[in-house]
Amino acid sequence: MERISQLAAVLLLLAVLSTANAARPGKISKVLPHWLDQQGRHTLSPSLLERDTYQAKLSADRSLCSGIRFDVKWSKNTSVNVKLQLELRVTGETKSIVLEQAINPRRRSGWDSITLDGNAFSAIGKIIAWRLRLLDGDMELAGRRSFLWTDRKPAGDTEKPATD
């Protein structure tokens, strides 16, 4: 009898977890920004320590870089017209730089990359912050952002100082 109640509890827990997962239309699990060298590499060997060391070297000296790639792990439970949208805030620009990557409609999850390289990369200033969104049309399914990303308020929305 005790085993049956334990089995029922486990099945109930699994049902609740699957319902919660189905209610979420999409998810971005991980975002890995990687600087790319002149040969398009983000590391010189498979070692994670080597990758981190090489990334530190590339970020310190922008002349060694040919671009930046954002590797994104995502999943979705919705329709076929899903895309990744990357917004970059850079020095010297008032508007964000927006890049989009369509996702294969038959896939429900996986890794995709968004790359900024070539003349577009060399024309921008220093990257201050980024935001990545998983979109179905105009509806946001999921999002991740760097810790420096803040939502900007419209110019007329500034708070007035309190009066005495």
Beta strands, then each sheet from edge to edge (+ up, - down):
strand 1: 26-37
strand 2: 65-76
strand 3: 82-90
strand 4: 97-102
strand 5: 109-117
strand 6: 127-136
strand 7: 139-145
sheet 1: 1+ 2- 5+
sheet 2: 4+ 3- 6+ 7-
end
